Amino acid sequence: MGINIKGEIERVNGKELSYIEFVDRYMEKNKPVVLTGLMDHWRAHTDWVTLHSQPNFQFFSTHFGASKVQVADCDTREFTDQKREEMLVSDFIARCLLEEASAVQCNNETCSSNGASVSIPYLKDWHFVKEYPEYVAYETPRFFCDDWLNLYLDNFKIHIDSDTQQPNEEICCSDYRFVYIGVKGSWTPLHADVFRSYSWSSNVCGKKRWLFLDPSQCHLIFDRNMKNCVYNIFDEVSNSKFPGFSRAIWLECTQDAGEIIFVPSGWYHQVHNLEDTISINHNWFNAYNLSWVWNLLLRDYNEAKDYIEDIKDICDDFEGLCQRNLAANTGMNFYDFFTFMSYFTVANLVLLRYINRRYGSTTGSSSTIAQHLSMNLGCLRKTASEMKHVRALEGNHNCVVDIIKAFEDPRFSKLCMHVGRTYAMVHEQSHLVSDFESSTMSDLVDFSDSKSYTSQIYTPEDLIQFIDNVVAEEEPSVLRDT
Ligand SMILES: O=C(O)CCC(=O)C(=O)O
């Protein structure tokens, strides 16, 4: 029995959509959309695509052939994902060209050549921007620039292994900006995105078929214990194992070259390359989906804890073990997320204070940015109050952020300026863009006017107190509904 597809994803000309409209209609409502008209000027569009609208494999081999990348074997399942192996881009391209030359007959599920089974390679999660920062292949559309995840990772590590004080390479990802290259027939199994982040995915060339499930229906694709999720929605899915599956209602989208799809938080999706395809995608979160990230961490923590409950009595540091397992499974733990939130709180407060002091708090064009910063602080405060009752963070004895030290830290200063520039850009306040290009931390912070800046943040209560102290002087509306 096939799946039940009812409806398509809305398509909008990105050139005719304002940032506020995108936020109101899609980001805040957590609704998917396809945006057109935003990629014409990308270098990737010219360098990576042949005149016949095919991937320019030769270009990749010549210019980026020595990069080591992850290549999925689309025919082999490994746990909840496809089996992956590391290889050079040049070797991956050679495999793609070989397949083309031997005119492999592919469909979504199987691929065979002269009767012999051939696996379909799919290059995934290539940290292209990190690896080639000088080669500017594309520009992130402004709808997706309020990206706290990548801004943070450009300056800080998300998880440091406290045993070794070394960044754990496996857990600590350098960023969430990726290039994917897949031949026709390659695909990605059903999943929801890392951290329940948003993602955007742009087709530089080729065509993808996406199937989406609204988060309100996600219970339908899990087994009775809510542990295992369907892997491939086009397989024969066992009704006894996944009793809700046949009731799931899917949305569909065929994404063409030049189109960008916005994938909201918690939407499960499966993706098939209908042609040889190159895509660029980012995962990100900000104030609008912060609670999704926190809810996932809480759920995964409870799962990690239940899993080792039977060794609790013989374990010296049970809580520490739960946090280590959480970081290993989910990519960050409570401390990592709380540290992240604390830095963004301080950055938002510094910027709000600066804008209010320099331009006045209620009038003028900069007030849109002030409102955005206030909204961010409201969301950070709300999430911090949900974290208050978590034992792992209660009475935490390690200082997460010492605010004065943060001001002296060039990484924080870079983060702050970048956040400032981002809001100035998305809200089209060019005079402020230049402010944040030329400013230093001492331009932004008037150390004499706030005792709050001497604070140290250990717990969610400290963070809430810090927000309340500074905001009470600036924007009391932030505190109103939290
Ligand atoms: O393009 C693909 O194959 C998968 C992309 C995806 O699932 C995502 O961006 O979340």
The ligand as an ORCA input file, in Angstrom:
! r2SCAN-3c Opt
* xyz 0 1
  O      19.157     16.435      0.158
  C      19.159     15.430      0.847
  O      19.397     14.313      0.407
  C      18.816     15.497      2.299
  C      18.781     16.857      2.847
  C      18.136     16.889      4.180
  O      17.506     15.988      4.617
  C      18.204     18.058      4.996
  O      18.735     19.075      4.568
  O      17.723     17.982      6.123
*
